[in-house]
Amino acid sequence: MRFVDTNVFVTAMVDPVNDLERRKSGACGALFQRVVAGEEQIQTHDTIIAEVAYVLSRGRQFRLPPAETVRRLRPLIALPHLRLPNKRVMLRALDTWPHMPKLDFEDVLTFAYVTDGEDGELYSYDHDFDRLPGIRRVEPA
């Protein structure tokens, strides 16, 4: 099983602007079609998905709104033949992000982990967490 890096996800989700990008986009699209068909299994990690979300939403090239980033990313993450530790938490973070568009995806992912199944507490100096339901921010004392 091969590991998939950030640039493969991004290349599969954005419109190519030149011949090289069209060739790479086609290859990435073919890879994900093999995964959809169950002909290939792939794996990745939370840090890769967080980086994809950052590149698409805050990177200097794309700047997509969270809802559009999620629209493009969620179907790939949900693929049954993509192994991702804590996929359920990642999908919950993706579903939550459009409702909290002023937060970075990394904060929404932290929120999803902290509140996975119950209310939780988080050591942090980041006051953005004070606005989130089900999470209690605590500063180290």
C-alpha positions in Angstrom: 0.0 0.0 0.0 1.4 3.3 -1.0 1.3 6.6 1.0 -0.2 9.7 -0.7 1.4 13.1 -0.2 -0.2 16.5 -0.2 0.6 17.5 -3.7 -1.2 14.4 -5.2 -4.4 15.3 -3.4 -4.1 19.0 -4.4 -3.3 18.1 -8.1 -6.3 15.9 -8.3 -8.6 18.6 -6.9 -7.6 21.8 -8.8 -7.9 22.8 -12.4 -4.7 22.5 -14.4 -3.3 25.6 -16.1 -0.6 24.2 -18.4 0.3 20.9 -20.2 2.5 19.6 -17.3 -0.3 20.2 -14.8 -2.8 18.6 -17.1 -0.6 15.5 -17.4 -0.2 15.4 -13.6 -3.9 16.0 -13.0 -4.8 13.2 -15.3 -2.4 10.8 -13.6 -3.8 11.8 -10.2 -7.3 11.4 -11.4 -6.5 7.9 -12.7 -5.0 7.0 -9.4 -8.1 8.0 -7.5 -10.3 6.2 -10.1 -8.3 3.0 -9.3 -8.9 3.6 -5.6 -12.7 4.1 -6.2 -12.8 0.9 -8.2 -11.0 -1.0 -5.5 -8.0 -1.8 -7.7 -5.6 0.0 -5.4 -5.5 0.8 -1.8 -3.7 3.9 -0.5 -3.0 5.6 2.8 -2.2 9.0 4.2 -2.2 10.8 7.6 -4.0 13.7 9.3 -1.0 16.0 8.8 -1.3 15.5 5.0 -5.0 16.3 5.0 -4.5 19.3 7.2 -1.8 20.5 4.8 -4.2 20.0 1.8 -6.8 22.0 3.6 -4.3 24.8 4.3 -3.0 24.9 0.7 -6.5 25.0 -0.8 -7.9 27.5 1.7 -5.0 29.7 2.8 -2.2 29.1 0.4 -1.1 31.9 -1.8 -2.4 30.2 -5.0 -6.0 29.0 -4.3 -7.7 30.7 -1.3 -10.9 28.6 -1.6 -13.6 29.1 1.1 -13.8 26.3 3.6 -17.1 25.0 2.1 -15.5 24.7 -1.3 -12.4 23.1 0.1 -14.5 20.5 1.9 -16.6 19.9 -1.2 -13.5 18.9 -3.1 -11.7 17.1 -0.3 -14.4 15.1 1.5 -15.2 12.6 -1.4 -11.5 11.6 -1.5 -11.2 11.2 2.3 -14.4 9.1 2.4 -13.1 6.6 -0.1 -13.3 3.1 1.4 -9.9 2.1 0.0 -8.1 5.1 1.5 -6.6 4.2 4.9 -6.5 7.2 7.2 -6.0 6.9 11.0 -9.0 8.4 12.7 -10.9 8.9 9.5 -14.1 9.3 11.4 -12.7 12.3 13.3 -11.3 13.8 10.1 -14.6 13.5 8.4 -16.3 15.1 11.4 -13.8 18.0 11.2 -14.5 18.5 7.5 -18.3 18.5 8.1 -17.8 21.1 10.9 -15.4 23.5 9.1 -17.9 25.2 6.8 -19.9 26.1 9.9 -16.8 27.7 11.5 -15.2 29.4 8.4 -13.2 31.9 10.4 -11.2 29.1 12.1 -8.2 27.4 10.5 -8.8 23.8 9.6 -6.1 22.8 12.2 -8.3 24.4 14.9 -11.4 22.6 13.7 -9.5 19.3 13.6 -8.3 19.9 17.1 -11.9 20.6 18.1 -13.0 17.3 16.5 -10.4 15.4 18.4 -11.1 17.1 21.8 -14.8 16.6 21.5 -14.8 13.1 20.0 -17.7 11.5 21.7 -18.0 13.9 24.6 -17.2 17.4 25.9 -13.5 17.9 26.4 -10.9 20.2 27.9 -7.9 21.6 26.0 -4.8 23.4 27.3 -4.4 26.4 25.0 -3.9 30.1 24.9 -5.9 30.3 21.7 -9.1 32.2 22.6 -10.8 31.0 19.3 -11.6 27.8 21.2 -13.7 29.8 23.7 -16.4 30.1 21.0 -16.7 26.4 20.3 -19.4 24.3 21.9 -18.4 21.2 23.9 -14.9 22.4 24.5 -13.4 24.1 27.6 -10.2 25.9 27.1 -7.8 25.9 30.1 -4.6 27.9 30.3 -1.7 26.1 32.0 -1.3 27.3 35.6 
